Amino acid sequence: MSAPSGVLVVGAGAAGLAVVETLRRKGYRERITLLGEESGAPYDRPPLSKQLLAGTWEAERTHLRTREVLDALEAEFVLGARASALDATTRTVRTAGGAELNAEAVVLATGLHARRLPGLSGTAGVHVLRTLDDAVGLRRELLEARRVVVVGDGVLGSEIAATARLMGADVTLAGPQAAPMREQLGPAAAELLAALHTAHGVRLRTHALVDGLVTAGGRVTGVRLAGGDTIPADLVVSAVGSTPATDWLAGSGLVLDDGVVCDSRCRAADGVYAAGDVARFHHEALGRSLRLENRTNATEHALSVAANILGEDRPYRPVPYFWTDQLGAKIQVYGLPTPSATLRIVEGSTELGRFVALYLDDEDRPLAVLGWNMPKQARLHRRLLLDRYAPTPRPESATTGTTA
């Protein structure tokens, strides 16, 4: 397979930029175009809910690369242009402004759209946090807010609540789960996180469903829960999840199912690939499809996409991983925990606030690794997951049977 004569990457975030950089690092010298909806330089998202929101970083520090490094890639950056349609057969992308771009290989790395609570358009004091501009605007109002309600108790909502509390606001975290991040961490670890938030003064409203907002003069004054209670608020952050940015791909000919459906080589169609949050790929070791929303996946996925564009035939078989920093706790999870998994501490202790634990299935086999303020030790235990998620191919001499 020869390398394509040109590559068009749609999405100028971490995954899209990593595809461009990997292609150049591997010696690809043909034309590369990077199309991005936002007008500024590519930036990193994890600091938005932590360092940028807290004010310990300036906005420029979130930029993934300096202008000099970007220029050295010798790629065409088409920024401030939203992709509106794709013809997968001709590999042509049309923008909202009417321009058409095409290439022999197209990479879809458009990421996610933030879900929004219904009926909030035009209400002052109500925010989402997805983009750099979102974070800058939210920080500006957080500096003046006294009572903050974060709606949504997943990773992002928990991080925003933690940051806002450290900034001195009176914070309530409201969500449908029994404890923050229960879906990601399982019940035992989520209870530890709930205790950490409570110890720092975050009010938790668990099993809470939002019925609507209370407003006065066009500005939010409270959050109304389904049970009838109202939580007073000067500022509300909606962190109720996100959806893959695939609306523009309707009619493209691609299979869309909670993301762009790809094979194990990240291919969605002939000459069309997907990377990062938007991609649902087939994980060969697990025998099923996955879509992973985290920064590490964005980079690792991009490496595999670039390799396959250049004909290396590399299956993408990651050990899933995410991390979060909240209220002095660095939490890392390798693998895919299930709610029914047993959590067994293998290093440290919960009393010390430093430990490594294994999530075990009903046959006592490790499903995932949890690190709590023990990053190096957690990474060492990651090796226990390799046979499940990323098995090393056996040499041909060790196989049995015949191949066609």
Summary of the structure (lengths in Angstrom):
residues: 404
radius of gyration: 22.3
end to end distance: 21.3
largest distance: 75.4
contacts: 1349
relative contact order: 0.13
helix: 27%
strand: 32%
